[in-house]
Amino acid sequence: MKKYIAEAIGTAVLVLLGCGSAVFGGSHLAIAFAFGLSVVAMAYTIGGTTGCHINPAITLGVYLSGRMSLKDALGYWAGQIAGGILGAAVLFWITSMSGFEMGGANVANAANQVTVGCAFIVEIVATFIFVLVVLGSTDSKVGAGNLAGLAIGLSLVLIHIVCIPLTGTSVNPARSIGPAIFVGGEALRQLWVFIVAPLIGAALSAVVWGALAPKE
């Protein structure tokens, strides 16, 4: 249970600080770093307890790679989704008492002529890259060891820099579910994209890393 609570706390921090940077007027680059640095901070906080997934897509990739049980995967997912909603709820509470408007949800950016289909492909590809980095950098034989958290956080910064103008960047169903609940409207209607596409990307990354990883 302790692991699942830790995953909830980590995901709440990610959503609150990452989405908060967007809500409170952060620049494109500032938002990217807010998400990436949130991951780095949590990696060195709860990583020893849970591995710091704070993302159902990462948990799926780890599970499909045979590194965790189904029971733990389900517990992680429950904690992550609850944490994402909690983080969004805190952000909503802050905005309701200030002059800011709740935001941070993921949608296909119509202003840049991004269709839902395009957003779906973008999220598959971006999540594939991100989870592949996670699986490689945390591999027990060839991984980055104590530097894995930094590698993962910086890769998330890079992905946000590229994808924010397209989808707002999800690559994380739990990060999308919470804000969509409080923003509603188009964010809620398109939520399926930011759940299904990252899970597909994660599954593909598990297959590819399984082929690339060194054998015994």
Salt bridges, closest charged atoms under 4 A:
ASP72 OD2 - LYS3 NZ 2.88
ASP139 OD2 - ARG67 NH2 3.76
GLU186 OE1 - ARG189 NH2 2.96
GLU216 OE2 - LYS141 NZ 3.41
